[in-house]
Amino acid sequence: MKKKYYILSVLLLWAGLLFADDIRFTASVNKTQVATGEVFEVTFSVNGNADHFAPPGFSGFQVVAGPNVSTSMTSVNGSMTMSNSYSYDLVPTKQGTFAIGSASIVANGRSLSTNPTRITVVKGQPVPQ
């Protein structure tokens, strides 16, 4: 009888771990339309323990700061959660519509990627070289 409870406990533990493994990796920007010469921020966030972050190429943009890394750990009633974010300050160098490509990261042995993010760049100040 004890063996049945042990097997049931192990199965429930594994099922809990599988469903708790809902790790999301997202990209966001603070503006979707910017002017040339204007600084904006792109942030890549993961809601779990992850490593091997690989940023996208920033073609059409000049990186003026970053990566700025932020890590948060929270423990509530013995349940710990962790999140990481990687942000970059960018300046567009020319007008048009551009895509910031996918970033990738490894979490719990799985490779995750963000969706590309579109930015519209309008005429503004010239970008110093």
All heavy atoms as an XYZ file, in Angstrom:
964
protein
N       0.813     -1.193      0.000
C       0.000      0.000      0.000
C       0.860      1.261      0.000
O       0.531      2.230     -0.668
C      -0.929     -0.040      1.223
C      -1.991      1.000      1.177
S      -3.143      0.605     -0.129
C      -4.499      1.555      0.349
N       1.970      1.244      0.764
C       2.860      2.401      0.811
C       3.481      2.667     -0.556
O       3.722      3.807     -0.925
C       3.948      2.201      1.857
C       3.461      2.362      3.263
C       4.612      2.280      4.231
C       4.121      2.507      5.639
N       5.200      2.529      6.601
N       3.746      1.586     -1.289
C       4.361      1.734     -2.613
C       3.426      2.507     -3.544
O       3.864      3.338     -4.329
C       4.699      0.363     -3.192
C       5.468      0.435     -4.477
C       5.898     -0.946     -4.933
C       6.707     -0.830     -6.198
N       7.207     -2.098     -6.655
N       2.114      2.239     -3.461
C       1.146      2.950     -4.303
C       1.151      4.443     -3.976
O       1.107      5.280     -4.862
C      -0.256      2.379     -4.109
C      -0.460      1.039     -4.741
C      -1.887      0.582     -4.542
C      -2.084     -0.812     -5.109
N      -3.459     -1.266     -4.916
N       1.180      4.791     -2.681
C       1.213      6.197     -2.294
C       2.501      6.872     -2.742
O       2.498      8.028     -3.139
C       1.028      6.357     -0.781
C      -0.377      6.093     -0.325
C      -0.646      5.095      0.591
C      -1.432      6.845     -0.816
C      -1.939      4.842      1.010
C      -2.728      6.599     -0.405
C      -2.972      5.598      0.502
O      -4.250      5.366      0.904
N       3.606      6.130     -2.679
C       4.890      6.675     -3.117
C       4.844      6.967     -4.617
O       5.233      8.050     -5.055
C       6.019      5.689     -2.797
C       7.350      6.129     -3.343
C       8.064      7.144     -2.730
C       7.873      5.551     -4.492
C       9.276      7.569     -3.240
C       9.080      5.956     -5.014
C       9.786      6.969     -4.382
O      10.980      7.389     -4.896
N       4.351      6.027     -5.397
C       4.267      6.221     -6.853
C       3.321      7.375     -7.166
O       3.617      8.228     -8.002
C       3.819      4.916     -7.544
C       4.929      3.868     -7.432
C       3.478      5.174     -9.008
C       4.543      2.487     -7.914
N       2.191      7.445     -6.489
C       1.247      8.537     -6.702
C       1.875      9.881     -6.339
O       1.726     10.863     -7.070
C      -0.024      8.304     -5.874
C      -1.117      9.370     -6.012
C      -1.606      9.439     -7.457
C      -2.267      9.067     -5.069
N       2.612      9.933     -5.249
C       3.287     11.172     -4.839
C       4.301     11.614     -5.879
O       4.398     12.793     -6.219
C       3.981     10.985     -3.494
O       3.049     10.700     -2.495
N       5.083     10.672     -6.389
C       6.091     10.995     -7.410
C       5.415     11.508     -8.674
O       5.847     12.500     -9.274
C       6.990      9.775     -7.695
C       7.857     10.017     -8.912
C       7.833      9.450     -6.472
N       4.329     10.858     -9.094
C       3.615     11.306    -10.287
C       3.044     12.706    -10.111
O       3.115     13.543    -11.020
C       2.511     10.318    -10.647
C       2.976      8.972    -11.213
C       1.789      8.041    -11.396
C       3.717      9.166    -12.514
N       2.464     12.978     -8.951
C       1.924     14.313     -8.689
C       3.028     15.372     -8.668
O       2.855     16.482     -9.158
C       1.139     14.324     -7.381
C      -0.201     13.597     -7.408
C      -0.801     13.557     -6.002
C      -1.156     14.259     -8.384
N       4.174     15.018     -8.096
C       5.309     15.944     -8.072
C       5.766     16.269     -9.488
O       5.964     17.426     -9.842
C       6.461     15.352     -7.254
C       7.732     16.183     -7.222
C       7.475     17.498     -6.508
C       8.851     15.418     -6.543
N       5.914     15.247    -10.323
C       6.336     15.472    -11.710
C       5.296     16.275    -12.482
O       5.635     17.170    -13.256
C       6.601     14.148    -12.420
C       7.965     13.624    -12.134
C       8.301     12.643    -11.255
C       9.199     14.090    -12.698
N       9.647     12.458    -11.240
C      10.230     13.333    -12.118
C       9.522     15.071    -13.628
C      11.562     13.527    -12.443
C      10.853     15.256    -13.949
C      11.853     14.503    -13.361
N       4.015     15.984    -12.277
C       2.969     16.737    -12.956
C       3.010     18.206    -12.527
O       2.881     19.109    -13.354
C       1.602     16.137    -12.653
N       3.233     18.448    -11.245
C       3.343     19.828    -10.760
C       4.518     20.550    -11.374
O       4.430     21.718    -11.753
N       5.636     19.853    -11.501
C       6.815     20.472    -12.119
C       6.581     20.769    -13.591
O       7.028     21.787    -14.103
C       8.041     19.570    -11.941
C       8.579     19.456    -10.518
C       9.700     18.423    -10.456
C       9.039     20.792    -10.002
N       5.893     19.879    -14.277
C       5.631     20.107    -15.701
C       4.724     21.313    -15.911
O       4.965     22.145    -16.774
C       4.999     18.863    -16.324
C       5.921     17.674    -16.543
C       5.123     16.477    -17.056
C       7.040     18.019    -17.504
N       3.668     21.429    -15.099
C       2.761     22.550    -15.272
C       3.347     23.848    -14.738
O       2.983     24.927    -15.175
C       1.410     22.253    -14.624
C       0.642     21.203    -15.356
C       0.381     19.980    -14.775
C       0.198     21.431    -16.648
C      -0.316     18.999    -15.458
C      -0.497     20.464    -17.342
C      -0.758     19.243    -16.747
N       4.263     23.785    -13.794
C       4.902     24.979    -13.256
C       5.964     25.509    -14.202
O       6.488     26.582    -14.010
C       5.531     24.665    -11.904
N       6.259     24.763    -15.232
C       7.314     25.109    -16.174
C       6.796     26.033    -17.279
O       7.175     25.918    -18.419
C       7.892     23.828    -16.771
C       9.216     24.057    -17.480
O       9.886     25.049    -17.157
O       9.559     23.254    -18.352
N       5.900     26.940    -16.937
C       5.305     27.855    -17.902
C       6.185     29.098    -18.030
O       5.809     30.171    -17.592
C       3.892     28.217    -17.462
C       3.167     29.053    -18.491
O       3.505     28.967    -19.684
O       2.260     29.799    -18.094
N       7.360     28.934    -18.609
C       8.303     30.042    -18.749
C       7.999     30.797    -20.034
O       7.841     30.202    -21.096
C       9.751     29.531    -18.729
C      10.043     28.925    -17.359
C      10.721     30.649    -19.051
C      11.420     28.362    -17.211
N       7.914     32.134    -19.910
C       7.650     32.998    -21.056
C       8.849     33.914    -21.281
O       9.418     34.440    -20.327
C       6.388     33.825    -20.820
C       5.119     32.998    -20.782
C       3.874     33.835    -20.495
N       3.989     34.753    -19.368
C       3.844     34.409    -18.091
N       3.612     33.169    -17.765
N       3.951     35.317    -17.136
N       9.186     34.123    -22.536
C      10.281     35.005    -22.938
C       9.696     35.986    -23.938
O       9.228     35.586    -25.005
C      11.412     34.169    -23.538
C      12.641     34.950    -23.909
C      13.149     35.937    -23.085
C      13.319     34.671    -25.086
C      14.294     36.635    -23.424
C      14.462     35.354    -25.431
C      14.952     36.333    -24.601
N       9.684     37.273    -23.582
C       9.005     38.270    -24.402
C       9.918     39.456    -24.704
O      10.887     39.706    -23.991
C       7.744     38.811    -23.691
O       8.131     39.384    -22.438
C       6.727     37.706    -23.455
N       9.558     40.177    -25.754
C      10.239     41.426    -26.115
C       9.216     42.548    -26.069
O       8.059     42.367    -26.452
C      10.830     41.323    -27.517
N       9.648     43.721    -25.590
C       8.758     44.885    -25.568
C       9.579     46.140    -25.818
O      10.786     46.161    -25.588
C       8.031     44.986    -24.225
O       8.962     45.149    -23.178
N       8.909     47.156    -26.309
C       9.545     48.460    -26.535
C       8.710     49.526    -25.831
O       7.504     49.364    -25.648
C       9.676     48.789    -28.040
C      10.682     47.889    -28.719
C       8.334     48.700    -28.746
N       9.365     50.623    -25.445
C       8.615     51.684    -24.788
C       7.945     52.620    -25.791
O       7.084     53.410    -25.417
C       9.486     52.470    -23.803
C      10.594     53.242    -24.467
O      11.000     52.931    -25.587
N      11.103     54.245    -23.782
N       8.314     52.519    -27.081
C       7.680     53.305    -28.145
C       7.708     52.464    -29.423
O       8.698     51.807    -29.713
C       8.454     54.598    -28.421
C       8.528     55.544    -27.263
C       9.382     56.752    -27.627
C       9.521     57.673    -26.434
N      10.350     58.837    -26.746
N       6.630     52.521    -30.193
C       6.619     51.808    -31.475
C       6.869     52.754    -32.640
O       7.105     52.303    -33.752
C       5.277     51.081    -31.695
O       4.220     52.025    -31.600
C       5.094     49.962    -30.686
N       6.790     54.063    -32.384
C       7.140     55.052    -33.399
C       8.107     56.054    -32.772
O       7.805     56.646    -31.737
C       5.903     55.787    -33.919
C       6.260     56.813    -34.982
C       5.031     57.418    -35.625
O       4.061     56.732    -35.884
N       5.090     58.715    -35.889
N       9.258     56.204    -33.407
C      10.282     57.124    -32.913
C      10.825     57.945    -34.073
O      10.630     57.607    -35.235
C      11.443     56.365    -32.219
C      10.969     55.649    -30.979
C      12.100     55.385    -33.164
N      11.514     59.026    -33.737
C      12.151     59.874    -34.741
C      13.639     59.545    -34.795
O      14.211     59.066    -33.811
C      11.953     61.347    -34.389
N      14.263     59.778    -35.939
C      15.709     59.580    -36.020
C      16.362     60.461    -34.967
O      15.954     61.602    -34.738
C      16.254     59.927    -37.422
O      15.846     61.247    -37.769
C      15.787     58.941    -38.468
N      17.344     59.937    -34.294
C      18.031     60.661    -33.240
C      17.382     60.542    -31.872
O      17.934     60.992    -30.880
N      16.191     59.926    -31.790
C      15.474     59.788    -30.521
C      15.813     58.433    -29.873
O      15.832     57.405    -30.533
C      13.971     59.866    -30.782
C      13.116     59.777    -29.553
C      11.626     59.852    -29.881
O      11.241     59.949    -31.056
O      10.839     59.809    -28.922
N      16.065     58.461    -28.580
C      16.408     57.234    -27.851
C      15.127     56.523    -27.423
O      14.184     57.144    -26.961
C      17.256     57.558    -26.592
C      17.550     56.292    -25.800
C      18.555     58.244    -26.981
N      15.101     55.203    -27.617
C      14.015     54.387    -27.084
C      14.615     53.110    -26.506
O      15.789     52.824    -26.693
C      12.956     54.071    -28.154
C      13.398     53.091    -29.194
C      13.035     51.753    -29.109
C      14.179     53.496    -30.271
C      13.439     50.837    -30.070
C      14.584     52.592    -31.233
C      14.219     51.260    -31.127
N      13.789     52.364    -25.767
C      14.293     51.190    -25.061
C      13.578     49.927    -25.529
O      12.357     49.914    -25.689
C      14.080     51.360    -23.557
C      14.637     50.223    -22.722
C      14.442     50.451    -21.236
O      13.277     50.470    -20.793
O      15.442     50.620    -20.534
N      14.354     48.868    -25.730
C      13.804     47.543    -26.004
C      14.216     46.638    -24.837
O      15.354     46.708    -24.372
C      14.271     46.982    -27.361
C      15.775     46.849    -27.439
C      13.626     45.631    -27.654
N      13.256     45.848    -24.344
C      13.501     44.988    -23.189
C      13.098     43.552    -23.509
O      12.018     43.318    -24.061
C      12.702     45.475    -21.965
O      13.067     46.836    -21.692
C      12.988     44.623    -20.741
N      13.961     42.622    -23.155
C      13.699     41.192    -23.306
C      13.561     40.618    -21.903
O      14.469     40.756    -21.095
C      14.845     40.515    -24.057
C      15.112     41.141    -25.402
C      16.110     42.087    -25.553
C      14.339     40.817    -26.495
C      16.356     42.681    -26.776
C      14.564     41.409    -27.731
C      15.583     42.344    -27.869
N      12.409     39.998    -21.607
C      12.118     39.526    -20.246
C      11.797     38.041    -20.252
O      11.070     37.558    -21.121
C      10.920     40.273    -19.668
O      11.162     41.655    -19.650
N      12.308     37.340    -19.233
C      12.002     35.920    -19.037
C      11.546     35.751    -17.594
O      12.133     36.324    -16.684
C      13.215     35.025    -19.384
C      14.404     35.308    -18.502
C      12.839     33.551    -19.337
N      10.476     34.982    -17.387
C       9.902     34.832    -16.052
C      10.387     33.559    -15.356
O       9.631     32.925    -14.633
C       8.372     34.847    -16.111
C       7.818     33.605    -16.771
O       8.465     32.981    -17.596
N       6.602     33.245    -16.421
N      11.618     33.198    -15.542
C      12.175     32.023    -14.888
C      13.687     32.086    -14.907
O      14.283     33.031    -15.421
N      14.302     31.071    -14.360
C      15.753     30.995    -14.340
C      16.246     30.595    -15.730
O      15.852     29.554    -16.249
C      16.210     29.991    -13.286
C      17.688     30.074    -13.022
O      18.353     31.022    -13.435
N      18.203     29.090    -12.323
N      17.076     31.417    -16.336
C      17.537     31.163    -17.699
C      18.953     31.689    -17.874
O      19.407     32.546    -17.128
C      16.599     31.821    -18.698
N      19.646     31.154    -18.879
C      20.981     31.646    -19.215
C      21.204     31.566    -20.713
O      20.317     31.213    -21.462
C      22.097     30.905    -18.463
C      21.776     29.501    -18.052
O      20.616     29.168    -18.029
O      22.693     28.743    -17.724
N      22.387     31.945    -21.112
C      22.798     31.957    -22.524
C      21.932     32.910    -23.354
O      21.482     32.574    -24.440
C      22.791     30.553    -23.130
C      23.634     29.570    -22.381
N      24.998     29.686    -22.280
C      23.296     28.479    -21.668
C      25.469     28.694    -21.549
N      24.450     27.952    -21.154
N      21.707     34.117    -22.820
C      20.941     35.127    -23.554
C      21.715     35.546    -24.798
O      22.907     35.839    -24.735
C      20.684     36.352    -22.666
C      20.072     37.509    -23.397
C      18.745     37.471    -23.794
C      20.828     38.631    -23.685
C      18.175     38.536    -24.468
C      20.268     39.706    -24.356
C      18.939     39.652    -24.751
N      21.050     35.562    -25.940
C      21.651     36.014    -27.202
C      20.756     37.111    -27.785
O      19.616     36.836    -28.171
C      21.779     34.853    -28.176
N      21.244     38.350    -27.827
C      20.417     39.440    -28.352
C      20.295     39.347    -29.870
O      21.107     38.687    -30.531
C      21.195     40.692    -27.948
C      22.618     40.241    -27.898
C      22.569     38.809    -27.420
N      19.304     40.024    -30.424
C      19.186     40.058    -31.883
C      20.186     41.052    -32.460
O      20.832     41.802    -31.714
C      17.756     40.551    -32.095
C      17.513     41.435    -30.924
C      18.245     40.770    -29.771
N      20.289     41.076    -33.770
C      21.034     42.144    -34.422
C      20.172     43.399    -34.390
O      18.954     43.315    -34.446
N      20.788     44.543    -34.260
C      20.042     45.792    -34.203
C      20.310     46.609    -35.458
O      20.675     47.777    -35.401
C      20.411     46.583    -32.939
C      19.994     45.910    -31.659
C      20.945     45.427    -30.776
C      18.657     45.751    -31.343
C      20.571     44.808    -29.600
C      18.264     45.128    -30.166
C      19.223     44.654    -29.287
N      20.105     46.000    -36.619
C      20.329     46.656    -37.901
C      19.395     47.854    -38.051
O      18.191     47.751    -37.821
C      20.086     45.654    -39.031
O      20.289     46.259    -40.272
N      19.953     49.002    -38.407
C      19.176     50.236    -38.540
C      19.138     51.051    -37.257
O      18.538     52.113    -37.216
N      19.786     50.525    -36.201
C      19.802     51.204    -34.916
C      21.223     51.256    -34.374
O      22.029     50.379    -34.630
C      18.914     50.467    -33.897
C      17.496     50.332    -34.335
C      17.058     49.170    -34.934
C      16.595     51.373    -34.166
C      15.745     49.040    -35.349
C      15.290     51.254    -34.579
C      14.856     50.085    -35.182
N      21.484     52.283    -33.597
C      22.754     52.412    -32.900
C      22.482     52.096    -31.426
O      21.571     52.664    -30.816
C      23.287     53.834    -33.061
C      24.596     54.090    -32.383
C      25.047     55.537    -32.598
O      24.405     56.318    -33.289
N      26.155     55.886    -31.989
N      23.250     51.163    -30.860
C      23.103     50.822    -29.446
C      23.877     51.861    -28.646
O      25.079     52.004    -28.796
C      23.643     49.406    -29.148
C      23.529     49.097    -27.658
C      22.904     48.355    -29.966
N      23.169     52.610    -27.782
C      23.823     53.636    -26.972
C      24.012     53.195    -25.528
O      24.801     53.786    -24.798
C      23.080     54.996    -27.039
C      23.180     55.588    -28.439
C      21.644     54.881    -26.599
N      23.295     52.148    -25.097
C      23.481     51.597    -23.754
C      22.939     50.174    -23.740
O      21.952     49.875    -24.393
C      22.762     52.432    -22.711
N      23.615     49.329    -22.993
C      23.112     47.976    -22.820
C      24.137     46.927    -23.180
O      25.166     47.242    -23.765
N      23.890     45.728    -22.774
C      22.666     45.309    -22.102
C      22.666     45.697    -20.622
O      23.655     45.550    -19.922
C      22.678     43.787    -22.245
C      24.132     43.435    -22.310
C      24.791     44.600    -23.006
N      21.542     46.219    -20.180
C      21.307     46.495    -18.767
C      20.529     45.296    -18.236
O      19.434     45.010    -18.714
C      20.502     47.784    -18.594
C      21.209     48.953    -19.249
O      22.384     49.172    -19.020
N      20.492     49.691    -20.082
N      21.101     44.590    -17.291
C      20.516     43.340    -16.799
C      19.885     43.561    -15.434
O      20.489     44.153    -14.551
C      21.585     42.227    -16.710
C      20.973     40.926    -16.224
C      22.280     42.038    -18.052
N      18.651     43.074    -15.280
C      17.934     43.160    -14.021
C      17.447     41.765    -13.649
O      16.881     41.064    -14.480
C      16.745     44.104    -14.170
O      15.952     44.090    -13.007
N      17.676     41.377    -12.393
C      17.237     40.072    -11.896
C      16.369     40.285    -10.665
O      16.696     41.083     -9.802
C      18.448     39.192    -11.528
O      19.259     39.021    -12.687
C      18.010     37.835    -11.019
N      15.258     39.552    -10.616
C      14.343     39.654     -9.493
C      14.036     38.260     -8.963
O      13.752     37.355     -9.736
C      13.050     40.330     -9.950
O      12.075     40.267     -8.934
N      14.115     38.116     -7.637
C      13.744     36.850     -6.993
C      12.686     37.168     -5.940
O      12.842     38.091     -5.152
C      14.954     36.213     -6.330
C      15.969     35.696     -7.319
S      17.464     35.045     -6.553
C      16.829     33.784     -5.496
N      11.601     36.380     -5.934
C      10.525     36.572     -4.984
C      10.200     35.241     -4.325
O      10.112     34.222     -5.003
C       9.257     37.097     -5.698
O       9.595     38.262     -6.429
C       8.166     37.415     -4.709
N      10.030     35.274     -3.017
C       9.641     34.072     -2.289
C       8.362     34.364     -1.519
O       8.330     35.252     -0.671
C      10.753     33.646     -1.326
O      10.363     32.495     -0.618
N       7.304     33.625     -1.853
C       6.016     33.781     -1.185
C       5.574     32.408     -0.688
O       5.401     31.485     -1.484
C       4.953     34.372     -2.133
C       3.600     34.462     -1.452
C       5.385     35.724     -2.648
N       5.424     32.286      0.615
C       4.992     31.037      1.233
C       5.849     29.849      0.789
O       5.335     28.776      0.502
C       3.517     30.763      0.944
C       2.607     31.779      1.569
O       2.945     32.360      2.601
N       1.475     32.018      0.947
N       7.139     30.063      0.684
C       8.050     28.989      0.320
C       8.154     28.725     -1.168
O       8.930     27.881     -1.594
N       7.387     29.420     -1.985
C       7.444     29.244     -3.433
C       8.276     30.378     -4.029
O       7.922     31.542     -3.904
C       6.035     29.262     -4.013
O       6.095     29.152     -5.418
N       9.389     30.031     -4.671
C      10.294     31.036     -5.197
C      10.090     31.211     -6.697
O       9.952     30.238     -7.428
C      11.741     30.651     -4.923
C      12.715     31.728     -5.343
S      14.418     31.353     -4.978
C      14.399     31.385     -3.223
N      10.054     32.456     -7.130
C      10.005     32.772     -8.556
C      11.157     33.704     -8.881
O      11.593     34.488     -8.049
C       8.667     33.440     -8.957
O       8.506     34.630     -8.187
C       7.498     32.512     -8.746
N      11.630     33.601    -10.109
C      12.768     34.398    -10.556
C      12.442     34.973    -11.930
O      11.752     34.337    -12.726
C      13.998     33.502    -10.624
C      15.244     34.193    -11.029
S      16.602     33.009    -10.945
C      17.915     34.091    -10.517
N      12.914     36.178    -12.188
C      12.758     36.766    -13.516
C      14.003     37.571    -13.862
O      14.690     38.072    -12.975
C      11.503     37.644    -13.582
O      11.627     38.721    -12.696
N      14.269     37.648    -15.144
C      15.418     38.405    -15.661
C      14.942     39.296    -16.793
O      14.041     38.910    -17.552
C      16.496     37.467    -16.216
C      17.119     36.612    -15.153
O      17.563     37.109    -14.136
N      17.148     35.307    -15.380
N      15.559     40.461    -16.920
C      15.292     41.299    -18.082
C      16.607     41.893    -18.578
O      17.526     42.156    -17.798
C      14.279     42.401    -17.764
O      14.798     43.293    -16.822
N      16.669     42.052    -19.889
C      17.838     42.595    -20.573
C      17.329     43.742    -21.426
O      16.492     43.544    -22.312
C      18.468     41.525    -21.473
C      18.782     40.244    -20.749
C      17.817     39.257    -20.564
C      20.043     40.015    -20.232
C      18.098     38.084    -19.889
C      20.342     38.837    -19.550
C      19.365     37.885    -19.389
O      19.641     36.721    -18.718
N      17.799     44.962    -21.149
C      17.305     46.113    -21.907
C      18.445     46.826    -22.618
O      19.595     46.802    -22.178
C      16.544     47.076    -20.999
O      17.399     47.603    -20.010
N      18.081     47.434    -23.735
C      19.015     48.189    -24.567
C      18.385     49.530    -24.892
O      17.189     49.610    -25.175
C      19.285     47.457    -25.890
C      20.030     46.161    -25.745
C      19.362     44.981    -25.425
C      21.408     46.104    -25.932
C      20.050     43.788    -25.297
C      22.091     44.915    -25.808
C      21.411     43.760    -25.491
O      22.089     42.578    -25.359
N      19.199     50.595    -24.867
C      18.779     51.901    -25.356
C      19.295     52.024    -26.781
O      20.496     51.860    -27.023
C      19.342     53.027    -24.493
C      18.710     53.071    -23.109
O      17.618     52.494    -22.925
O      19.305     53.684    -22.205
N      18.371     52.292    -27.706
C      18.702     52.347    -29.128
C      18.344     53.702    -29.706
O      17.431     54.372    -29.227
C      17.936     51.261    -29.894
C      18.074     49.823    -29.420
C      17.161     48.921    -30.243
C      19.504     49.356    -29.512
N      19.064     54.074    -30.766
C      18.756     55.272    -31.536
C      18.658     54.857    -32.998
O      19.597     54.262    -33.541
C      19.866     56.356    -31.377
C      19.592     57.544    -32.283
C      19.974     56.798    -29.934
N      17.519     55.140    -33.649
C      17.417     54.799    -35.069
C      18.313     55.701    -35.906
O      18.460     56.889    -35.609
C      15.936     55.018    -35.389
C      15.424     55.894    -34.311
C      16.296     55.718    -33.122
N      18.911     55.124    -36.935
C      19.851     55.887    -37.760
C      19.249     56.369    -39.072
O      19.806     57.241    -39.721
C      21.098     55.038    -38.073
O      20.687     53.822    -38.703
C      21.859     54.722    -36.792
N      18.104     55.804    -39.475
C      17.456     56.240    -40.715
C      15.957     55.997    -40.625
O      15.489     55.273    -39.751
C      18.063     55.547    -41.924
C      18.070     54.044    -41.853
C      18.851     53.435    -42.995
C      18.966     51.931    -42.792
N      19.780     51.314    -43.800
N      15.211     56.617    -41.519
C      13.761     56.507    -41.532
C      13.318     55.185    -42.157
O      14.028     54.598    -42.957
C      13.160     57.651    -42.339
C      13.409     59.024    -41.755
C      12.851     60.092    -42.671
O      11.702     60.021    -43.079
N      13.666     61.091    -42.989
N      12.114     54.763    -41.785
C      11.538     53.549    -42.363
C      10.900     52.693    -41.285
O      10.787     53.085    -40.133
N      10.481     51.512    -41.690
C       9.934     50.542    -40.752
C      10.939     49.419    -40.619
O      11.367     48.834    -41.621
C       8.576     50.002    -41.245
O       7.678     51.105    -41.372
C       8.001     49.003    -40.262
N      11.321     49.132    -39.382
C      12.364     48.142    -39.117
C      11.844     47.080    -38.156
O      10.944     47.336    -37.366
C      13.603     48.804    -38.494
C      14.221     49.836    -39.376
C      13.856     51.170    -39.251
C      15.151     49.487    -40.342
C      14.411     52.136    -40.070
C      15.715     50.448    -41.161
C      15.341     51.772    -41.026
N      12.441     45.919    -38.232
C      12.115     44.849    -37.295
C      13.327     44.590    -36.421
O      14.437     44.424    -36.927
C      11.729     43.581    -38.037
N      13.097     44.607    -35.118
C      14.128     44.145    -34.193
C      13.914     42.642    -34.120
O      12.832     42.170    -33.767
C      13.977     44.808    -32.811
C      14.199     46.310    -32.939
C      14.940     44.183    -31.814
C      13.938     47.089    -31.678
N      14.923     41.894    -34.501
C      14.787     40.444    -34.627
C      14.547     39.729    -33.312
O      14.377     40.340    -32.257
N      14.555     38.421    -33.381
C      14.306     37.573    -32.215
C      15.553     37.430    -31.360
O      16.639     37.202    -31.883
C      13.864     36.185    -32.664
O      12.670     36.251    -33.374
N      15.380     37.553    -30.063
C      16.432     37.216    -29.106
C      16.182     35.778    -28.682
O      15.070     35.259    -28.807
C      16.373     38.145    -27.897
N      17.219     35.109    -28.163
C      17.028     33.737    -27.688
C      17.676     33.563    -26.328
O      18.559     34.325    -25.937
C      17.605     32.737    -28.691
O      18.998     32.905    -28.809
N      17.186     32.550    -25.616
C      17.670     32.249    -24.274
C      17.399     30.768    -24.006
O      16.542     30.169    -24.659
C      16.972     33.159    -23.231
C      17.805     33.283    -21.971
C      15.563     32.697    -22.946
C      17.408     34.444    -21.078
N      18.129     30.188    -23.061
C      17.910     28.795    -22.680
C      17.362     28.763    -21.260
O      17.966     29.319    -20.349
C      19.215     27.976    -22.777
C      18.998     26.559    -22.287
C      19.757     27.980    -24.200
N      16.194     28.118    -21.087
C      15.558     27.981    -19.779
C      15.168     26.524    -19.573
O      14.466     25.953    -20.413
C      14.327     28.877    -19.691
N      15.642     25.936    -18.496
C      15.348     24.532    -18.181
C      15.688     23.605    -19.344
O      14.936     22.688    -19.662
C      13.887     24.350    -17.771
C      13.573     25.034    -16.473
O      14.458     25.324    -15.678
N      12.307     25.310    -16.247
N      16.786     23.884    -20.022
C      17.227     23.045    -21.126
C      16.503     23.288    -22.434
O      16.814     22.654    -23.436
N      15.531     24.207    -22.450
C      14.785     24.514    -23.680
C      15.237     25.856    -24.230
O      15.442     26.808    -23.486
C      13.287     24.598    -23.386
C      12.643     23.293    -23.072
C      11.124     23.413    -22.974
N      10.638     24.789    -22.937
C       9.603     25.187    -22.249
N       8.942     24.352    -21.502
N       9.221     26.452    -22.271
N      15.355     25.937    -25.538
C      15.696     27.195    -26.194
C      14.404     27.953    -26.487
O      13.477     27.403    -27.075
C      16.452     26.921    -27.484
O      16.805     28.128    -28.104
N      14.347     29.209    -26.048
C      13.175     30.054    -26.263
C      13.575     31.264    -27.092
O      14.706     31.746    -26.996
C      12.606     30.532    -24.929
C      12.221     29.457    -23.917
C      11.870     30.100    -22.583
C      11.062     28.642    -24.430
N      12.643     31.771    -27.900
C      12.890     32.957    -28.725
C      11.737     33.935    -28.597
O      10.593     33.526    -28.396
C      13.041     32.569    -30.199
O      14.152     31.746    -30.388
N      12.053     35.215    -28.741
C      11.011     36.240    -28.742
C      10.497     36.426    -30.159
O      11.138     36.006    -31.128
C      11.551     37.591    -28.240
O      12.599     38.017    -29.116
C      12.054     37.488    -26.824
N       9.357     37.077    -30.283
C       8.848     37.462    -31.595
C       9.551     38.739    -32.026
O       9.897     39.570    -31.183
C       7.339     37.709    -31.540
C       6.564     36.426    -31.333
O       6.964     35.367    -31.800
N       5.462     36.522    -30.613
N       9.762     38.930    -33.332
C      10.332     40.206    -33.795
C       9.398     41.360    -33.440
O       8.185     41.182    -33.331
C      10.413     40.030    -35.315
C      10.353     38.554    -35.542
C       9.540     37.988    -34.420
N       9.975     42.537    -33.238
C       9.220     43.734    -32.872
C       9.400     44.790    -33.952
O      10.524     45.070    -34.354
C       9.722     44.290    -31.522
O       9.640     43.248    -30.551
C       8.909     45.469    -31.066
N       8.305     45.370    -34.429
C       8.356     46.386    -35.484
C       8.442     47.780    -34.875
O       7.732     48.109    -33.929
C       7.128     46.304    -36.369
C       7.119     45.081    -37.243
C       6.826     45.506    -38.675
N       6.927     44.407    -39.598
C       8.053     44.070    -40.239
N       9.146     44.716    -40.020
N       8.062     43.082    -41.095
N       9.309     48.593    -35.476
C       9.486     49.994    -35.077
C       9.370     50.862    -36.324
O      10.013     50.583    -37.338
C      10.885     50.222    -34.442
C      11.090     49.344    -33.225
C      11.102     51.691    -34.111
C      10.222     49.708    -32.045
N       8.564     51.915    -36.244
C       8.448     52.882    -37.338
C       9.291     54.095    -36.973
O       9.138     54.669    -35.891
C       6.982     53.298    -37.552
O       6.221     52.128    -37.833
C       6.855     54.284    -38.704
N      10.177     54.472    -37.885
C      11.080     55.597    -37.641
C      10.687     56.727    -38.600
O      10.657     56.540    -39.819
C      12.552     55.203    -37.852
C      13.465     56.392    -37.585
C      12.921     54.013    -36.985
N      10.379     57.899    -38.024
C      10.015     59.081    -38.810
C      11.165     60.070    -38.782
O      12.109     59.933    -38.008
C       8.709     59.713    -38.279
C       7.535     58.736    -38.426
C       8.844     60.147    -36.825
N      11.054     61.122    -39.606
C      12.106     62.123    -39.689
C      12.245     62.856    -38.363
O      11.269     63.249    -37.746
C      11.810     63.107    -40.806
C      12.937     64.085    -41.034
C      12.654     64.953    -42.238
C      13.843     65.896    -42.433
N      13.690     66.701    -43.625
N      13.475     63.030    -37.950
C      13.785     63.755    -36.722
C      15.139     64.389    -36.855
O      15.542     64.790    -37.956
N      15.880     64.445    -35.779
C      17.221     65.020    -35.798
C      18.201     64.050    -36.424
O      18.059     62.838    -36.286
C      17.667     65.329    -34.373
C      16.782     66.308    -33.656
C      17.219     66.478    -32.221
O      18.313     66.097    -31.831
N      16.361     67.081    -31.416
N      19.230     64.576    -37.105
C      20.256     63.685    -37.638
C      20.999     62.992    -36.496
O      21.163     63.559    -35.417
C      21.199     64.603    -38.412
C      20.634     65.967    -38.321
C      19.448     65.956    -37.409
N      21.413     61.776    -36.734
C      22.133     60.988    -35.725
C      23.616     61.278    -35.853
O      24.202     61.103    -36.919
C      21.869     59.475    -35.904
C      22.646     58.678    -34.884
C      20.394     59.182    -35.810
N      24.281     61.756    -34.761
C      25.724     61.989    -34.835
C      26.467     60.654    -35.007
O      26.103     59.665    -34.392
C      26.065     62.626    -33.495
C      24.855     62.521    -32.648
C      23.716     62.081    -33.482
N      27.448     60.672    -35.834
C      28.229     59.452    -36.094
C      29.455     59.376    -35.226
O      30.145     60.266    -34.997
C      28.643     59.360    -37.561
C      27.457     59.281    -38.488
C      26.600     58.045    -38.283
O      27.089     56.963    -38.027
N      25.295     58.212    -38.338
